[in-house]
Amino acid sequence: MFARLPSRMLPALFLVFGLAALGCKTKAKPQPRSTNQAKTTKRSTSRPVVRRAKSRPTPRPEKRVVRPRPKPRPVDMTTYLREPPKGFVDLKKFIPGIRLSIRYHTPRNFTEAPLPGYGAPGAWMLKRAAKALKRVQKDAEKRGLGLLVYDAYRPIRGTLGMAAWATRTEQMHLFKNGYIARYSGHNHGHTVDLTIVDLKTGKPLDMGTPWDTLNTKSHTRNAKGKHLRNRLLLRKLMRRRGFRPYYKEWWHFGFRMRGTQRRDVPYGCFEPDEGEWKAPKGWDKPGYKMPMKWQPEPCD
């Protein structure tokens, strides 16, 4: 092909072919696809991928802090305690170190309800009997012991409350057997129910039965071992200072006094005064329920 061309055109032709060959060598190479494009292209040939939104964790409900309600402060019933009547003294003030557990102010007694006349937890006695009891306390302290009083002076209405309970619960045998009476030495203020406590532990000595157990197990000599020894120790301490024991109740002691009279002065200042109290209607009938709590009113 080049032989047929004129010789003068050969140089120009060679120049053209040289330039064409040079252009082929310098032609730009195609740029590689980006990673994202490659991924997109690749995915486009397959099933479409649906991206799921990341599920956010369900927030837990905040725990509601339930604060316990503050317990109501117990009412100091001693602020509703009357001053003892003339000729009587308050054992708590008169005898240093003596302890009280006035169960008839609470349901913790054999009637399972507070007794009328015990609106405030107190213990009174005639002064002469209280002086003798004070000597018993001193004698006991020499042995590392002390006295715990359950009941002392008892308003007449309290005694009648016991009788009404026995009647409505049909336990008339308690009258016959001498555990409940319509008249009591407690009403005079010279009789006391009590036990002995260990001063180191503060616990009462084991007498074999709880106070106010109304059956033959409470007879002073109806016990053995340490129970009998403890009962006889209490009797010895009390008799030494002029108190007479009641053989059917190891806790019951009376002080001999003449010229005393039954009283119905209540312990609570908000209770009806002596001579103004009336028994609740039907309280000696089956089914009657005594009030379980006191509703005190401020003292004048």
Secondary structure, DSSP 4 states (H G I P E B T S, - for coil): -TTTS-GGGHHHHHHHHHHHHHHHHTPPPPPPPPHHHHHHHHHHTSPPPPPPPPPPPPPPPPPP--PPPPPPPPP-GGGGBPPPPTTEEEHHHHSTT-EE--GGGSS-STTSSPPTT-SS---EEEHHHHHHHHHHHHHHHTTTEEEEEEE-S--HHHHHHHHHHHHHTT-THHHHTTS--SS-GGGTT-EEEEEEEETTT-PBP--SS-TT--SGGGSTTS--HHHHHHHHHHHHHHHHTTEEEETTEEEEEEE--SS-------SBTTSPPTTT--PPTTTTSTT----SS-------
